[in-house]
Structures are given as C-alpha cells and as structure tokens.
Amino acid sequence: MKQMSKNGSSTGTVPKKACRRPRWLAPLLEDPMYRRMRKALIREIAPETVLEWIEAEEYVISQYQSMRFGNWQKVILEHCQWDGIKRAVKRRLRQRCPSDPEDELEWKAGRLWPTMAPSIEPTEIEVETFLARQPDLDSIARRSATALRRRDAALRHIEQRRSRRTKQAAQNKKIAARSMNGKGEGPLVEPSPLEELPIAADRNHQNGHR
C-alpha cells in the first residue's frame, strides 16, 4: 500500500477538481498543520462522493490526532523529569536505608537530589520518569494506536477507490479507442494471414498443395 506523507500526500500529483464538501460534516479545525494536511489530501484524491469525503476527513483527523498524541508524550516526559530524578534518588536511598519509611525517604530525596542526581545514569532517570507518569503515557499510547488504526483503515478505502477509478478509466479509454477505430461497428478483429483463411485453404487443396 502506498503510504502518504505527513502532509497528507502520497504522490504530489494534482488531479481534477473535487466536488463540494457536504455541509453537515464536522467543522474544520483551526490548526494550520491540520489545514495543510487536509488541503494536500483533498487536492490529490479529489473526493467525488459523500463517502469519499467522509473517508478523506477521517484520514486527516486521525493522522492529525496521532501526531498530537506523540507530541503530548514528549511534553510529559520533558516536563516530568523532576519526578524521575526524585524517584531515582529515592530508589538509591531505599537501597541504602531499607528500614526508613516512605515519608522519610521522600524528605531525604528532596534534600539530597542535587548531590546525588549527577551520579545517576540518564537512562535510569528516563525509566523513572516514565514510571512516574506511566498511567498517563499508557492512556495516550492507546489513543494514538486507535487513531492510527482509523487512519490506516481510511487510507485503505481511499486507495481501493482510487485503484478502481483508475482501472475503470483505463477500461473506458480502451472501449472508446476501439469504438473510434472500428467506427462503432464493434470490437476490432485482427486480420488473419491469407494462408490461414478457409478460402485459401480450399484453393491450396484444389491445387494439390498440402
């Protein structure tokens, strides 16, 4: 299957003008990125029916949502790095003082993190940051996966319709060419060599040729 780029285009071609968008479809988002993606896709596939418009809008909004969810994950991980640092420091303190209660470890982590954090591997801090916000990140990941499934389903339908349209256009072109060459008298028949015609065979037989 031909994958479309982030701007919604897979070939960059500009087909014929699309029909009007149904008024009852959901209003368009104001985000410029969404608008650019949508414009590129509509220019390429040129929806001709209501169903094609629905599939086009479904593809664009799903692709847009998946990109937004990816940005959300990055923002959460960046802004919650402090939580990861504190969890990593607290984990080290728990290993040193396993008998200390959680409140005591929390208090020590708040005081000692400036001196302990530089000695902790960045990967460990990243893991603790993820674990600190795992429920939120898992929720976003599920939403992103759903958006991608919807996007891929819409893309399959779009490509199937485009393929059928291309095949139909090619078939119509062949029929039109045959009609013009045959002056509307039906499909063309390739002329047979003279030797293969029945009358030629009878003549050869009468002349003694085998």
Summary of the structure (lengths in Angstrom):
residues: 210
radius of gyration: 33.7
end to end distance: 57.2
largest distance: 118.9
contacts: 519
relative contact order: 0.10
helix: 71%
strand: 0%
